[in-house]
Amino acid sequence: MNADVLILAAFHPELEPLRARLGDAMHAHVGGRDVVARVVGIGLSMAAAGAAMRLVEVSARAVVLVGTCGAYPGSGVEIGQVVAPSRVRLVSPAVVDRVAQFPDPMSVVSEAHGPSVDALRAAGACSGDLATTLAITIDDATAARLAHASGAAVEHLEAHGVASACAARGVPFAAALGVANVVGSRARDEWRAHHRAAAAAAAEVLLRAIDRLPA
């Protein structure tokens, strides 16, 4: 299957706001683009494998990851906003605390596709780098350390896996992620309260930007 834009998300509720435009098959023409949407799975390893499988299934000109994320305290990004990151960085509290180390040959930073990021920001997304962690950060002090060490504004579990799969196949990658919580001790409760609205906001930004994405 060929598509202009492949939309990926961690799990089905994050694609649900697109159903009205893409139909039950999650495949339609939108804004002059042939668009397909698929789920990759929750967590870094599942998302990397899932994205690789989806990129074999769908030959796409561009990939956009949608869903929800958490904003680091002090980032200036608020619940309800949508972030289109320029850079995705793999981050580990153990590495930040210098009790572990990423090996030098390991790729830990991915750059998002500039024109796609510009299109998403023109459609209402804000800027800010993204940190991918292995697990959700639920400690306030750890959240502050990760934010300081990484320079990231938001945290998301799957972005680095998806970006790496795209890089391996030479497919432009970008993300539009709605902020559902502040990273830290309140993260889980806030996410439960806001994730549907945050996913809908991300989908709305993406749909506004779709005709400006690579074709």
Backbone hydrogen bonds in HBPLUS format (Angstrom, degrees):
<---DONOR---> <-ACCEPTOR-->    atom                        ^
c    i                          cat <-CA-CA->   ^        H-A-AA   ^      H-
h    n   atom  resd res      DA  || num        DHA   H-A  angle D-A-AA Bond
n    s   type  num  typ     dist DA aas  dist angle  dist       angle   num
A0059-SER N   A0001-MET O   2.72 MM  58  6.10 164.4  1.75 167.0 166.8     1
A0003-ALA N   A0059-SER O   2.98 MM  56  6.15 149.9  2.08 151.1 145.9     2
A0061-ARG N   A0003-ALA O   3.21 MM  58  6.75 136.3  2.41 139.6 151.7     3
A0004-ASP N   A0034-ASP O   2.84 MM  30  5.11 139.6  2.01 132.3 145.5     4
A0062-ALA N   A0004-ASP O   3.10 MM  58  6.35 120.9  2.46 138.8 154.9     5
A0005-VAL N   A0034-ASP O   3.15 MM  29  6.46 163.5  2.18 154.5 157.3     6
A0036-VAL N   A0005-VAL O   3.02 MM  31  6.44 161.7  2.05 163.5 169.4     7
A0006-LEU N   A0062-ALA O   2.88 MM  56  6.26 163.3  1.91 157.5 162.7     8
A0064-VAL N   A0006-LEU O   3.02 MM  58  6.41 155.2  2.09 147.4 152.7     9
A0007-ILE N   A0036-VAL O   2.73 MM  29  6.10 166.0  1.75 158.4 162.2    10
A0038-ARG N   A0007-ILE O   2.82 MM  31  6.30 154.5  1.89 164.4 171.8    11
A0008-LEU N   A0064-VAL O   2.97 MM  56  6.25 158.9  2.02 141.8 147.9    12
A0066-VAL N   A0008-LEU O   2.84 MM  58  6.20 162.7  1.87 171.5 177.5    13
A0009-ALA N   A0038-ARG O   3.15 MM  29  6.63 135.2  2.36 146.7 157.8    14
A0040-VAL N   A0009-ALA O   2.86 MM  31  6.10 154.5  1.92 160.4 166.7    15
A0041-GLY N   A0010-ALA O   3.01 MM  31  4.65 133.8  2.23 120.9 131.0    16
A0014-GLU N   A0011-PHE O   3.01 MM   3  5.94 150.8  2.10 129.5 136.4    17
A0015-LEU N   A0012-HIS O   2.86 MM   3  5.26 153.6  1.93 116.3 124.9    18
A0016-GLU N   A0012-HIS O   3.12 MM   4  6.32 130.3  2.38 149.5 163.4    19
A0018-LEU N   A0015-LEU O   2.84 MM   3  5.52 156.8  1.90 124.5 132.3    20
A0019-ARG N   A0016-GLU O   3.04 MM   3  5.31 162.6  2.07 114.8 120.4    21
A0021-ARG N   A0018-LEU O   3.05 MM   3  5.56 136.6  2.24 112.4 123.4    22
A0022-LEU N   A0018-LEU O   2.89 MM   4  5.99 157.3  1.94 158.5 165.9    23
A0023-GLY N   A0019-ARG O   2.72 MM   4  4.93 147.2  1.82 138.7 141.6    24
A0027-HIS N   A0022-LEU O   3.20 MM   5  5.17 143.7  2.34 141.7 131.7    25
A0026-MET N   A0023-GLY O   3.01 MM   3  5.28 156.8  2.06 108.8 116.3    26
A0037-ALA N   A0026-MET O   2.97 MM  11  5.28 154.7  2.03 148.9 148.5    27
A0028-ALA N   A0035-VAL O   2.99 MM   7  5.50 153.6  2.06 151.5 159.8    28
A0035-VAL N   A0028-ALA O   2.84 MM   7  5.50 171.5  1.85 161.5 163.5    29
A0030-VAL N   A0033-ARG O   2.78 MM   3  5.24 155.7  1.84 154.0 158.1    30
A0033-ARG N   A0030-VAL O   2.92 MM   3  5.24 154.5  1.98 113.4 121.8    31
A0047-ALA N   A0043-GLY O   2.92 MM   4  5.89 157.7  1.97 151.7 158.7    32
A0048-ALA N   A0044-LEU O   3.03 MM   4  6.20 156.0  2.09 149.3 155.3    33
A0049-ALA N   A0045-SER O   3.10 MM   4  6.32 169.7  2.11 152.2 154.5    34
A0050-GLY N   A0046-MET O   2.74 MM   4  5.80 160.9  1.77 149.0 155.9    35
A0051-ALA N   A0047-ALA O   2.81 MM   4  5.78 159.4  1.85 143.7 149.3    36
A0052-ALA N   A0048-ALA O   3.08 MM   4  6.23 158.3  2.13 142.8 148.8    37
A0053-MET N   A0049-ALA O   3.02 MM   4  6.30 156.4  2.08 149.0 155.1    38
A0054-ARG N   A0050-GLY O   2.92 MM   4  6.17 158.2  1.96 148.9 155.2    39
A0055-LEU N   A0051-ALA O   2.92 MM   4  6.10 149.2  2.01 149.3 157.2    40
A0056-VAL N   A0053-MET O   3.15 MM   3  5.21 137.7  2.34  97.1 108.9    41
A0057-GLU N   A0053-MET O   3.00 MM   4  6.32 155.5  2.06 147.6 154.8    42
A0058-VAL N   A0054-ARG O   2.76 MM   4  5.89 159.0  1.80 151.3 156.6    43
A0063-VAL N   A0172-PRO O   2.88 MM 109  6.14 158.4  1.93 162.3 169.6    44
A0174-ALA N   A0063-VAL O   3.01 MM 111  6.38 132.3  2.25 143.0 157.2    45
A0065-LEU N   A0174-ALA O   2.88 MM 109  6.35 158.6  1.93 145.8 148.5    46
A0176-ALA N   A0065-LEU O   2.81 MM 111  6.20 159.2  1.85 167.3 172.5    47
A0178-GLY N   A0067-GLY O   2.87 MM 111  6.23 159.5  1.91 154.7 147.7    48
A0069-CYS N   A0178-GLY O   2.88 MM 109  6.04 143.6  2.01 147.1 148.4    49
A0180-ALA N   A0069-CYS O   2.91 MM 111  5.99 164.8  1.94 169.8 170.9    50
A0070-GLY N   A0155-GLU O   3.06 MM  85  5.20 167.4  2.07 149.3 153.3    51
A0155-GLU N   A0070-GLY O   2.74 MM  85  5.20 153.0  1.81 149.2 158.0    52
A0071-ALA N   A0181-ASN O   2.84 MM 110  6.33 160.0  1.88 156.2 157.1    53
A0183-VAL N   A0071-ALA O   2.82 MM 112  5.61 164.6  1.84 136.0 140.4    54
A0072-TYR N   A0153-ALA O   2.82 MM  81  5.55 167.2  1.84 142.6 147.1    55
A0075-SER N   A0072-TYR O   3.09 MM   3  5.56 151.7  2.18 141.0 139.0    56
A0081-GLN N   A0078-GLU O   3.12 MM   3  5.83 166.4  2.14 138.7 141.7    57
A0080-GLY N   A0179-VAL O   2.93 MM  99  5.38 162.6  1.96 141.3 145.2    58
A0179-VAL N   A0081-GLN O   2.81 MM  98  5.58 168.4  1.82 172.3 173.4    59
A0126-CYS N   A0082-VAL O   2.72 MM  44  6.14 161.5  1.75 156.4 160.2    60
A0083-VAL N   A0177-LEU O   2.86 MM  94  5.29 164.5  1.88 145.6 146.6    61
A0177-LEU N   A0083-VAL O   3.02 MM  94  5.29 167.7  2.03 148.2 150.9    62
A0084-ALA N   A0126-CYS O   2.92 MM  42  6.04 166.1  1.94 173.6 171.0    63
A0112-ALA N   A0086-SER O   2.85 MM  26  5.10 169.3  1.86 136.2 139.1    64
A0130-LEU N   A0087-ARG O   2.90 MM  43  6.19 163.1  1.93 161.4 167.1    65
A0088-VAL N   A0110-SER O   2.79 MM  22  5.10 166.9  1.80 157.8 161.7    66
A0110-SER N   A0088-VAL O   2.79 MM  22  5.10 159.1  1.83 152.0 158.9    67
A0089-ARG N   A0130-LEU O   2.85 MM  41  6.21 160.9  1.88 157.1 163.2    68
A0132-THR N   A0089-ARG O   2.80 MM  43  6.04 163.6  1.83 150.5 154.6    69
A0090-LEU N   A0108-VAL O   2.71 MM  18  4.94 163.7  1.74 149.6 155.0    70
A0091-VAL N   A0132-THR O   2.85 MM  41  5.78 170.4  1.86 159.6 157.5    71
A0095-VAL N   A0092-SER O   3.09 MM   3  5.18 120.9  2.45  99.4 113.6    72
A0096-VAL N   A0092-SER O   2.94 MM   4  6.24 165.1  1.97 157.8 162.2    73
A0097-ASP N   A0093-PRO O   2.86 MM   4  6.02 149.1  1.95 145.1 153.5    74
A0099-VAL N   A0094-ALA O   2.94 MM   5  5.37 166.8  1.96 163.6 161.9    75
A0098-ARG N   A0095-VAL O   3.00 MM   3  4.88 157.6  2.05 102.3 108.7    76
A0106-MET N   A0103-PRO O   2.98 MM   3  5.56 154.5  2.04 121.3 129.5    77
A0113-HIS N   A0173-PHE O   2.70 MM  60  5.44 171.8  1.71 164.3 167.0    78
A0117-VAL N   A0113-HIS O   2.93 MM   4  6.18 161.6  1.97 160.0 166.2    79
A0118-ASP N   A0114-GLY O   2.87 MM   4  6.11 162.0  1.90 157.2 162.4    80
A0119-ALA N   A0115-PRO O   2.99 MM   4  6.18 152.4  2.07 140.6 147.6    81
A0120-LEU N   A0116-SER O   3.00 MM   4  6.30 157.9  2.05 151.1 156.4    82
A0121-ARG N   A0117-VAL O   2.92 MM   4  6.17 157.6  1.97 153.3 159.8    83
A0122-ALA N   A0118-ASP O   2.88 MM   4  6.06 151.1  1.97 146.3 154.4    84
A0123-ALA N   A0119-ALA O   3.15 MM   4  6.32 129.7  2.41 133.6 146.2    85
A0123-ALA N   A0120-LEU O   3.14 MM   3  5.03 132.0  2.38  90.6 103.9    86
A0125-ALA N   A0120-LEU O   3.07 MM   5  5.68 165.0  2.09 139.5 137.1    87
A0124-GLY N   A0121-ARG O   3.08 MM   3  5.11 162.5  2.11 102.9 107.9    88
A0153-ALA N   A0129-ASP O   2.85 MM  24  5.53 161.4  1.88 135.0 137.7    89
A0154-VAL N   A0129-ASP O   3.36 MM  25  6.79 156.9  2.42 152.3 158.8    90
A0131-ALA N   A0154-VAL O   2.86 MM  23  6.22 163.2  1.89 155.7 160.9    91
A0156-HIS N   A0131-ALA O   2.96 MM  25  6.33 153.5  2.03 155.7 161.2    92
A0143-ALA N   A0139-ASP O   2.95 MM   4  6.16 155.6  2.01 150.8 158.2    93
A0144-ALA N   A0140-ASP O   3.07 MM   4  6.34 154.5  2.13 147.2 153.2    94
A0145-ARG N   A0141-ALA O   3.07 MM   4  6.37 153.4  2.14 144.5 151.6    95
A0146-LEU N   A0142-THR O   2.91 MM   4  6.15 164.4  1.94 156.6 160.3    96
A0147-ALA N   A0143-ALA O   3.00 MM   4  6.14 161.9  2.03 148.1 153.3    97
A0148-HIS N   A0144-ALA O   3.04 MM   4  6.18 161.5  2.08 145.4 150.4    98
A0149-ALA N   A0145-ARG O   2.90 MM   4  6.03 166.3  1.92 153.0 157.0    99
A0150-SER N   A0146-LEU O   2.93 MM   4  5.87 158.9  1.98 149.1 154.3   100
A0151-GLY N   A0147-ALA O   2.89 MM   4  5.48 144.7  2.02 139.7 148.0   101
A0162-VAL N   A0158-GLU O   3.13 MM   4  6.38 161.7  2.17 160.5 166.1   102
A0163-ALA N   A0159-ALA O   2.84 MM   4  5.98 168.2  1.85 157.5 161.3   103
A0164-SER N   A0160-HIS O   2.92 MM   4  5.97 154.8  1.99 143.9 150.5   104
A0165-ALA N   A0161-GLY O   3.11 MM   4  6.31 155.4  2.17 142.5 148.7   105
A0166-CYS N   A0162-VAL O   3.00 MM   4  6.27 157.0  2.05 151.2 157.5   106
A0167-ALA N   A0163-ALA O   2.91 MM   4  6.12 158.4  1.95 148.0 154.1   107
A0168-ALA N   A0164-SER O   3.01 MM   4  6.20 151.6  2.09 145.8 152.8   108
A0169-ARG N   A0166-CYS O   3.09 MM   3  5.31 136.6  2.28 101.9 113.6   109
A0170-GLY N   A0166-CYS O   2.88 MM   4  5.97 107.9  2.41 140.8 160.0   110
A0171-VAL N   A0166-CYS O   2.96 MM   5  4.97 165.7  1.98 140.8 140.6   111
A0170-GLY N   A0167-ALA O   3.20 MM   3  4.90 155.1  2.26  95.6 103.2   112
A0187-ALA N   A0184-GLY O   3.10 MM   3  5.37 165.5  2.12 116.6 120.6   113
A0190-GLU N   A0186-ARG O   3.02 MM   4  6.11 168.7  2.04 164.7 168.4   114
A0191-TRP N   A0187-ALA O   2.82 MM   4  5.93 158.8  1.87 152.8 159.2   115
A0192-ARG N   A0188-ARG O   3.06 MM   4  6.29 163.6  2.09 150.4 154.1   116
A0193-ALA N   A0189-ASP O   3.18 MM   4  6.42 146.8  2.30 142.0 150.7   117
A0193-ALA N   A0190-GLU O   3.12 MM   3  5.10 120.6  2.49  93.7 108.6   118
A0194-HIS N   A0190-GLU O   2.97 MM   4  6.11 143.0  2.11 149.6 159.7   119
A0195-HIS N   A0191-TRP O   2.80 MM   4  5.20 141.1  1.95 158.7 156.2   120
A0198-ALA N   A0194-HIS O   2.92 MM   4  6.04 159.0  1.97 158.9 165.9   121
A0199-ALA N   A0195-HIS O   2.90 MM   4  5.98 159.4  1.95 146.0 150.8   122
A0200-ALA N   A0196-ARG O   3.02 MM   4  6.20 154.9  2.09 144.4 151.4   123
A0201-ALA N   A0197-ALA O   2.96 MM   4  6.19 149.8  2.05 143.8 151.8   124
A0202-ALA N   A0198-ALA O   3.05 MM   4  6.33 156.2  2.11 147.6 153.5   125
A0203-ALA N   A0199-ALA O   3.01 MM   4  6.24 160.2  2.05 148.2 153.4   126
A0204-GLU N   A0200-ALA O   2.96 MM   4  6.16 152.8  2.04 144.6 152.0   127
A0205-VAL N   A0201-ALA O   3.10 MM   4  6.36 160.3  2.14 149.9 153.8   128
A0206-LEU N   A0202-ALA O   3.03 MM   4  6.27 165.6  2.05 151.7 155.8   129
A0207-LEU N   A0203-ALA O   2.94 MM   4  6.15 163.3  1.97 152.1 156.1   130
A0208-ARG N   A0204-GLU O   3.09 MM   4  6.31 150.5  2.18 144.1 151.8   131
A0209-ALA N   A0205-VAL O   3.07 MM   4  6.31 137.5  2.26 143.4 155.2   132
A0209-ALA N   A0206-LEU O   3.01 MM   3  5.06 127.6  2.29  96.7 111.1   133
A0210-ILE N   A0206-LEU O   2.96 MM   4  5.87 119.9  2.33 147.1 162.8   134
A0212-ARG N   A0209-ALA O   2.84 MM   3  5.53 162.3  1.87 128.2 134.2   135
A0213-LEU N   A0210-ILE O   3.30 MM   3  5.47 163.5  2.33 106.3 111.2   136
